[in-house]
Each structure stands twice: as structure tokens, then as C-alpha cells.
């Protein structure tokens, strides 16, 4: 019961905050993903952007465990909703006036293109660029980033999309574990496969 009271208090604070500030309130998950029900609740209290922060990227459970010198087993560290699934869950729950940011395990230009094609307004990426900075320096990271953007444009060209908006009309087939998960949750993926440019 204590957890439910804490969550209710957080939602109340976010609701009050979204009414008081003159900037959009953004909520970011930190590695476990956001489900449809959470997205509905957040949109309902006035949150204007949701960063899905799916599993597969920076694991804040691991970070906090390390800070507290705790050991977590592999099962605990694997907890969460995979990023692509979290993105579709959130987008199935919110209206177009709520922006969705896709982050969590995004590593490649193709990951970025897929996230944008799913409907993400922005994509967050940290791990790969931080590794380049750490091991090769800032100049190498800038070069890496420029090549990353070029590859995003190449994948867009291959998909027939001239703009990011065009990506949202390219047919997208969701299969495997993601399709099974979404189907089990009652979330249809037909709107992605039936899109037309």
C-alpha cells in the first residue's frame, strides 16, 4: 500500500507542476520502460512528453546497486519492457499532442530509423557515443556522430523516406517477440503494416 500512496503522490505533484509551469512537463523512465497504463495516467495529468526509457540501455538498477554496493542477480537486472515495445505501448495510449521520445538501448542508425518510424518525435542515444569519447576522445566522437547521421539518411533513402515525417508513413512490419507481446496486451500493429506513403 505504501508504494501505491507514493505513486499517487508523485502523480499529484506532476499534475500540479504541469499546471504551474510555463514549459512542457516531460517524464523519463530510467531503463525499465513505460507501459500503456502508465502512459495513459501521465497524459491524463498533463504531461506533454514521455521518454519511454526501455530496457536494453543504461540500467539504473545496476547503477544504484553499484552505488549502494549491492549485488543484483541477472534476472533482476533484465527486468523491464524492451524499448521498441515500450514505444508502441506508449503511442497506443497517448494523443498526438503528447510527444514520445524513444530511448534505451538505441545503438545504431537503423535503431534510430526504426524508433522514428514507430512514431517517436525524438530518439535518445548515449552509450555508443560515450564509449567513443572515453576511448578515442571528443574529435573522434564528433566524426562518429557525423557518420551516424549519414547512415540514418542512408536508411531513410532505402525506405523511401525523404523526411522524418515520411518515415511515419512507411509500412513497418512488427514480428516475433514484439508482436507476441503487443498482441497479448491487446495492442494491434496493423496500423503500422497498412500505412501508405
Secondary structure, DSSP 4 states (H G I P E B T S, - for coil): -HHHHHHHHHHHHHHHHHHH-SS--EEE--SS---HHHHHHHHHTT--EEE---BTS--HHHHHHHHTT----HHHHT-S-BHHHHHHHHHTTS-TTSEEEEESS--SHHHHHHHHHHT-SEEE--HHHHHHHHHH-HHHHHHHHHHHHHHHHHHHHHHT-SSHHHHTTS-----HHHHHHHHHTT---HHHHT---
